[in-house]
Amino acid sequence: MTSSSPEKTPGAWLQEEREKAGRSIESAAKDLHLETWVIQAIEKDKFATIGAPVFVKGRLRQYAGLLGVPAERVLERYREFNDELTATQEAANDAVMQRSRNYVPWLVAGTMAVAAVASWWFFARR
């Protein structure tokens, strides 16, 4: 294990360890009784494709055990990685919400205008 490994994403760290061990994705998946796409998703840090965090943590623990990597350190890095993603996603969501708030008055005014025109058209036909 390199000293910089804990600084990597959990997937990059596990991929590095798998490659150092000379293992293929297919052999790791076979030994863990998983499909190869799960190992690929882990190594690319695409955890949402695997499922709920409880399943991701279980897979990370299994994979770390197979490679002889300390599972708790991998899980710690996973939590840090998820915190970083969450912070980035929250910032993006805040920006979207701010833009959305700018449109609300226009949306209300537009809806009222459409309702007024529809009412006028309905009553003018009578």
PyMOL CGO cylinders between C-alpha atoms (Angstrom):
from pymol import cmd
from pymol.cgo import CYLINDER

trace = [
    CYLINDER, 0.00, 0.00, 0.00, 1.45, 3.36, -0.95, 0.3, 1, 1, 1, 1, 1, 1,
    CYLINDER, 1.45, 3.36, -0.95, 1.47, 6.25, 1.46, 0.3, 1, 1, 1, 1, 1, 1,
    CYLINDER, 1.47, 6.25, 1.46, -0.65, 8.31, -0.94, 0.3, 1, 1, 1, 1, 1, 1,
    CYLINDER, -0.65, 8.31, -0.94, -3.32, 5.61, -1.26, 0.3, 1, 1, 1, 1, 1, 1,
    CYLINDER, -3.32, 5.61, -1.26, -5.57, 7.01, 1.48, 0.3, 1, 1, 1, 1, 1, 1,
    CYLINDER, -5.57, 7.01, 1.48, -5.59, 10.35, -0.36, 0.3, 1, 1, 1, 1, 1, 1,
    CYLINDER, -5.59, 10.35, -0.36, -7.07, 8.71, -3.44, 0.3, 1, 1, 1, 1, 1, 1,
    CYLINDER, -7.07, 8.71, -3.44, -10.72, 8.03, -3.93, 0.3, 1, 1, 1, 1, 1, 1,
    CYLINDER, -10.72, 8.03, -3.93, -11.79, 4.68, -2.51, 0.3, 1, 1, 1, 1, 1, 1,
    CYLINDER, -11.79, 4.68, -2.51, -12.27, 3.24, -5.98, 0.3, 1, 1, 1, 1, 1, 1,
    CYLINDER, -12.27, 3.24, -5.98, -8.90, 4.44, -7.27, 0.3, 1, 1, 1, 1, 1, 1,
    CYLINDER, -8.90, 4.44, -7.27, -7.21, 3.02, -4.18, 0.3, 1, 1, 1, 1, 1, 1,
    CYLINDER, -7.21, 3.02, -4.18, -8.84, -0.39, -4.59, 0.3, 1, 1, 1, 1, 1, 1,
    CYLINDER, -8.84, -0.39, -4.59, -8.10, -0.41, -8.32, 0.3, 1, 1, 1, 1, 1, 1,
    CYLINDER, -8.10, -0.41, -8.32, -4.44, 0.37, -7.62, 0.3, 1, 1, 1, 1, 1, 1,
    CYLINDER, -4.44, 0.37, -7.62, -4.25, -2.47, -5.10, 0.3, 1, 1, 1, 1, 1, 1,
    CYLINDER, -4.25, -2.47, -5.10, -5.98, -4.91, -7.49, 0.3, 1, 1, 1, 1, 1, 1,
    CYLINDER, -5.98, -4.91, -7.49, -3.55, -4.04, -10.26, 0.3, 1, 1, 1, 1, 1, 1,
    CYLINDER, -3.55, -4.04, -10.26, -0.55, -4.37, -7.89, 0.3, 1, 1, 1, 1, 1, 1,
    CYLINDER, -0.55, -4.37, -7.89, -1.81, -7.83, -7.00, 0.3, 1, 1, 1, 1, 1, 1,
    CYLINDER, -1.81, -7.83, -7.00, -1.96, -8.71, -10.70, 0.3, 1, 1, 1, 1, 1, 1,
    CYLINDER, -1.96, -8.71, -10.70, -5.68, -9.48, -10.58, 0.3, 1, 1, 1, 1, 1, 1,
    CYLINDER, -5.68, -9.48, -10.58, -8.19, -8.83, -13.30, 0.3, 1, 1, 1, 1, 1, 1,
    CYLINDER, -8.19, -8.83, -13.30, -11.60, -7.29, -12.70, 0.3, 1, 1, 1, 1, 1, 1,
    CYLINDER, -11.60, -7.29, -12.70, -13.13, -10.58, -13.79, 0.3, 1, 1, 1, 1, 1, 1,
    CYLINDER, -13.13, -10.58, -13.79, -11.20, -12.67, -11.25, 0.3, 1, 1, 1, 1, 1, 1,
    CYLINDER, -11.20, -12.67, -11.25, -12.03, -10.25, -8.42, 0.3, 1, 1, 1, 1, 1, 1,
    CYLINDER, -12.03, -10.25, -8.42, -15.70, -10.30, -9.38, 0.3, 1, 1, 1, 1, 1, 1,
    CYLINDER, -15.70, -10.30, -9.38, -15.68, -14.09, -9.56, 0.3, 1, 1, 1, 1, 1, 1,
    CYLINDER, -15.68, -14.09, -9.56, -14.03, -14.46, -6.14, 0.3, 1, 1, 1, 1, 1, 1,
    CYLINDER, -14.03, -14.46, -6.14, -16.55, -12.03, -4.60, 0.3, 1, 1, 1, 1, 1, 1,
    CYLINDER, -16.55, -12.03, -4.60, -19.51, -13.62, -6.42, 0.3, 1, 1, 1, 1, 1, 1,
    CYLINDER, -19.51, -13.62, -6.42, -20.34, -10.29, -8.04, 0.3, 1, 1, 1, 1, 1, 1,
    CYLINDER, -20.34, -10.29, -8.04, -20.87, -9.17, -11.60, 0.3, 1, 1, 1, 1, 1, 1,
    CYLINDER, -20.87, -9.17, -11.60, -17.95, -7.35, -13.21, 0.3, 1, 1, 1, 1, 1, 1,
    CYLINDER, -17.95, -7.35, -13.21, -19.95, -4.12, -13.53, 0.3, 1, 1, 1, 1, 1, 1,
    CYLINDER, -19.95, -4.12, -13.53, -20.04, -3.86, -9.71, 0.3, 1, 1, 1, 1, 1, 1,
    CYLINDER, -20.04, -3.86, -9.71, -16.24, -3.94, -9.49, 0.3, 1, 1, 1, 1, 1, 1,
    CYLINDER, -16.24, -3.94, -9.49, -16.02, -1.46, -12.35, 0.3, 1, 1, 1, 1, 1, 1,
    CYLINDER, -16.02, -1.46, -12.35, -18.51, 0.85, -10.61, 0.3, 1, 1, 1, 1, 1, 1,
    CYLINDER, -18.51, 0.85, -10.61, -16.51, 0.67, -7.37, 0.3, 1, 1, 1, 1, 1, 1,
    CYLINDER, -16.51, 0.67, -7.37, -13.25, 1.46, -9.13, 0.3, 1, 1, 1, 1, 1, 1,
    CYLINDER, -13.25, 1.46, -9.13, -14.83, 4.41, -10.94, 0.3, 1, 1, 1, 1, 1, 1,
    CYLINDER, -14.83, 4.41, -10.94, -16.45, 5.66, -7.70, 0.3, 1, 1, 1, 1, 1, 1,
    CYLINDER, -16.45, 5.66, -7.70, -19.90, 5.33, -9.24, 0.3, 1, 1, 1, 1, 1, 1,
    CYLINDER, -19.90, 5.33, -9.24, -21.42, 4.20, -5.98, 0.3, 1, 1, 1, 1, 1, 1,
    CYLINDER, -21.42, 4.20, -5.98, -24.98, 5.31, -6.74, 0.3, 1, 1, 1, 1, 1, 1,
    CYLINDER, -24.98, 5.31, -6.74, -25.21, 2.63, -9.46, 0.3, 1, 1, 1, 1, 1, 1,
    CYLINDER, -25.21, 2.63, -9.46, -24.55, -0.07, -6.86, 0.3, 1, 1, 1, 1, 1, 1,
    CYLINDER, -24.55, -0.07, -6.86, -27.45, 0.92, -4.64, 0.3, 1, 1, 1, 1, 1, 1,
    CYLINDER, -27.45, 0.92, -4.64, -28.05, 2.24, -1.15, 0.3, 1, 1, 1, 1, 1, 1,
    CYLINDER, -28.05, 2.24, -1.15, -25.02, 3.21, 0.95, 0.3, 1, 1, 1, 1, 1, 1,
    CYLINDER, -25.02, 3.21, 0.95, -25.46, 0.11, 3.13, 0.3, 1, 1, 1, 1, 1, 1,
    CYLINDER, -25.46, 0.11, 3.13, -24.88, -2.09, 0.05, 0.3, 1, 1, 1, 1, 1, 1,
    CYLINDER, -24.88, -2.09, 0.05, -21.97, 0.04, -1.15, 0.3, 1, 1, 1, 1, 1, 1,
    CYLINDER, -21.97, 0.04, -1.15, -20.26, -0.23, 2.24, 0.3, 1, 1, 1, 1, 1, 1,
    CYLINDER, -20.26, -0.23, 2.24, -20.71, -3.99, 2.22, 0.3, 1, 1, 1, 1, 1, 1,
    CYLINDER, -20.71, -3.99, 2.22, -19.21, -4.29, -1.25, 0.3, 1, 1, 1, 1, 1, 1,
    CYLINDER, -19.21, -4.29, -1.25, -16.30, -2.02, -0.31, 0.3, 1, 1, 1, 1, 1, 1,
    CYLINDER, -16.30, -2.02, -0.31, -15.67, -4.10, 2.82, 0.3, 1, 1, 1, 1, 1, 1,
    CYLINDER, -15.67, -4.10, 2.82, -15.72, -7.32, 0.75, 0.3, 1, 1, 1, 1, 1, 1,
    CYLINDER, -15.72, -7.32, 0.75, -13.45, -5.92, -1.93, 0.3, 1, 1, 1, 1, 1, 1,
    CYLINDER, -13.45, -5.92, -1.93, -10.98, -4.48, 0.56, 0.3, 1, 1, 1, 1, 1, 1,
    CYLINDER, -10.98, -4.48, 0.56, -10.85, -7.84, 2.36, 0.3, 1, 1, 1, 1, 1, 1,
    CYLINDER, -10.85, -7.84, 2.36, -10.14, -9.66, -0.88, 0.3, 1, 1, 1, 1, 1, 1,
    CYLINDER, -10.14, -9.66, -0.88, -7.24, -7.32, -1.64, 0.3, 1, 1, 1, 1, 1, 1,
    CYLINDER, -7.24, -7.32, -1.64, -5.86, -7.25, 1.90, 0.3, 1, 1, 1, 1, 1, 1,
    CYLINDER, -5.86, -7.25, 1.90, -6.58, -3.54, 2.30, 0.3, 1, 1, 1, 1, 1, 1,
    CYLINDER, -6.58, -3.54, 2.30, -7.80, -2.26, 5.70, 0.3, 1, 1, 1, 1, 1, 1,
    CYLINDER, -7.80, -2.26, 5.70, -11.57, -2.11, 5.23, 0.3, 1, 1, 1, 1, 1, 1,
    CYLINDER, -11.57, -2.11, 5.23, -12.07, 0.58, 7.88, 0.3, 1, 1, 1, 1, 1, 1,
    CYLINDER, -12.07, 0.58, 7.88, -9.66, 2.93, 6.09, 0.3, 1, 1, 1, 1, 1, 1,
    CYLINDER, -9.66, 2.93, 6.09, -11.44, 2.33, 2.79, 0.3, 1, 1, 1, 1, 1, 1,
    CYLINDER, -11.44, 2.33, 2.79, -14.81, 3.01, 4.44, 0.3, 1, 1, 1, 1, 1, 1,
    CYLINDER, -14.81, 3.01, 4.44, -13.41, 6.14, 6.08, 0.3, 1, 1, 1, 1, 1, 1,
    CYLINDER, -13.41, 6.14, 6.08, -12.22, 7.38, 2.68, 0.3, 1, 1, 1, 1, 1, 1,
    CYLINDER, -12.22, 7.38, 2.68, -15.64, 6.50, 1.22, 0.3, 1, 1, 1, 1, 1, 1,
    CYLINDER, -15.64, 6.50, 1.22, -17.33, 8.66, 3.88, 0.3, 1, 1, 1, 1, 1, 1,
    CYLINDER, -17.33, 8.66, 3.88, -14.93, 11.54, 3.17, 0.3, 1, 1, 1, 1, 1, 1,
    CYLINDER, -14.93, 11.54, 3.17, -15.47, 11.12, -0.57, 0.3, 1, 1, 1, 1, 1, 1,
    CYLINDER, -15.47, 11.12, -0.57, -19.25, 11.16, -0.09, 0.3, 1, 1, 1, 1, 1, 1,
    CYLINDER, -19.25, 11.16, -0.09, -19.00, 14.26, 2.12, 0.3, 1, 1, 1, 1, 1, 1,
    CYLINDER, -19.00, 14.26, 2.12, -17.07, 16.00, -0.67, 0.3, 1, 1, 1, 1, 1, 1,
    CYLINDER, -17.07, 16.00, -0.67, -19.68, 14.95, -3.23, 0.3, 1, 1, 1, 1, 1, 1,
    CYLINDER, -19.68, 14.95, -3.23, -22.51, 15.99, -0.94, 0.3, 1, 1, 1, 1, 1, 1,
    CYLINDER, -22.51, 15.99, -0.94, -20.98, 19.43, -0.41, 0.3, 1, 1, 1, 1, 1, 1,
    CYLINDER, -20.98, 19.43, -0.41, -20.55, 19.86, -4.18, 0.3, 1, 1, 1, 1, 1, 1,
    CYLINDER, -20.55, 19.86, -4.18, -24.10, 18.67, -4.86, 0.3, 1, 1, 1, 1, 1, 1,
    CYLINDER, -24.10, 18.67, -4.86, -25.52, 20.96, -2.17, 0.3, 1, 1, 1, 1, 1, 1,
    CYLINDER, -25.52, 20.96, -2.17, -23.70, 23.95, -3.69, 0.3, 1, 1, 1, 1, 1, 1,
    CYLINDER, -23.70, 23.95, -3.69, -25.09, 23.05, -7.12, 0.3, 1, 1, 1, 1, 1, 1,
    CYLINDER, -25.09, 23.05, -7.12, -28.59, 22.60, -5.67, 0.3, 1, 1, 1, 1, 1, 1,
    CYLINDER, -28.59, 22.60, -5.67, -28.35, 26.00, -3.96, 0.3, 1, 1, 1, 1, 1, 1,
    CYLINDER, -28.35, 26.00, -3.96, -27.43, 27.62, -7.27, 0.3, 1, 1, 1, 1, 1, 1,
    CYLINDER, -27.43, 27.62, -7.27, -30.37, 25.94, -9.01, 0.3, 1, 1, 1, 1, 1, 1,
    CYLINDER, -30.37, 25.94, -9.01, -32.74, 26.98, -6.23, 0.3, 1, 1, 1, 1, 1, 1,
    CYLINDER, -32.74, 26.98, -6.23, -31.53, 30.57, -6.44, 0.3, 1, 1, 1, 1, 1, 1,
    CYLINDER, -31.53, 30.57, -6.44, -32.18, 30.62, -10.19, 0.3, 1, 1, 1, 1, 1, 1,
    CYLINDER, -32.18, 30.62, -10.19, -35.57, 29.01, -9.60, 0.3, 1, 1, 1, 1, 1, 1,
    CYLINDER, -35.57, 29.01, -9.60, -36.54, 31.67, -7.07, 0.3, 1, 1, 1, 1, 1, 1,
    CYLINDER, -36.54, 31.67, -7.07, -35.81, 34.33, -9.67, 0.3, 1, 1, 1, 1, 1, 1,
    CYLINDER, -35.81, 34.33, -9.67, -38.43, 32.78, -11.97, 0.3, 1, 1, 1, 1, 1, 1,
    CYLINDER, -38.43, 32.78, -11.97, -41.23, 32.35, -9.42, 0.3, 1, 1, 1, 1, 1, 1,
    CYLINDER, -41.23, 32.35, -9.42, -42.66, 35.89, -9.74, 0.3, 1, 1, 1, 1, 1, 1,
    CYLINDER, -42.66, 35.89, -9.74, -42.65, 35.60, -13.51, 0.3, 1, 1, 1, 1, 1, 1,
    CYLINDER, -42.65, 35.60, -13.51, -44.26, 32.19, -13.34, 0.3, 1, 1, 1, 1, 1, 1,
    CYLINDER, -44.26, 32.19, -13.34, -47.04, 33.48, -11.08, 0.3, 1, 1, 1, 1, 1, 1,
    CYLINDER, -47.04, 33.48, -11.08, -47.61, 36.52, -13.29, 0.3, 1, 1, 1, 1, 1, 1,
    CYLINDER, -47.61, 36.52, -13.29, -47.66, 34.35, -16.41, 0.3, 1, 1, 1, 1, 1, 1,
    CYLINDER, -47.66, 34.35, -16.41, -50.12, 31.91, -14.86, 0.3, 1, 1, 1, 1, 1, 1,
    CYLINDER, -50.12, 31.91, -14.86, -52.40, 34.77, -13.83, 0.3, 1, 1, 1, 1, 1, 1,
    CYLINDER, -52.40, 34.77, -13.83, -52.23, 36.27, -17.33, 0.3, 1, 1, 1, 1, 1, 1,
    CYLINDER, -52.23, 36.27, -17.33, -53.14, 32.94, -18.93, 0.3, 1, 1, 1, 1, 1, 1,
    CYLINDER, -53.14, 32.94, -18.93, -56.04, 32.53, -16.48, 0.3, 1, 1, 1, 1, 1, 1,
    CYLINDER, -56.04, 32.53, -16.48, -57.26, 36.06, -17.23, 0.3, 1, 1, 1, 1, 1, 1,
    CYLINDER, -57.26, 36.06, -17.23, -57.14, 35.50, -20.99, 0.3, 1, 1, 1, 1, 1, 1,
    CYLINDER, -57.14, 35.50, -20.99, -58.87, 32.12, -20.65, 0.3, 1, 1, 1, 1, 1, 1,
    CYLINDER, -58.87, 32.12, -20.65, -61.60, 33.66, -18.48, 0.3, 1, 1, 1, 1, 1, 1,
    CYLINDER, -61.60, 33.66, -18.48, -62.07, 36.58, -20.87, 0.3, 1, 1, 1, 1, 1, 1,
    CYLINDER, -62.07, 36.58, -20.87, -62.30, 34.17, -23.84, 0.3, 1, 1, 1, 1, 1, 1,
    CYLINDER, -62.30, 34.17, -23.84, -64.76, 31.89, -22.02, 0.3, 1, 1, 1, 1, 1, 1,
    CYLINDER, -64.76, 31.89, -22.02, -67.08, 34.74, -20.95, 0.3, 1, 1, 1, 1, 1, 1,
    CYLINDER, -67.08, 34.74, -20.95, -66.75, 36.67, -24.23, 0.3, 1, 1, 1, 1, 1, 1,
    CYLINDER, -66.75, 36.67, -24.23, -68.13, 33.68, -26.14, 0.3, 1, 1, 1, 1, 1, 1,
    CYLINDER, -68.13, 33.68, -26.14, -71.40, 33.82, -24.17, 0.3, 1, 1, 1, 1, 1, 1,
]
cmd.load_cgo(trace, "trace")
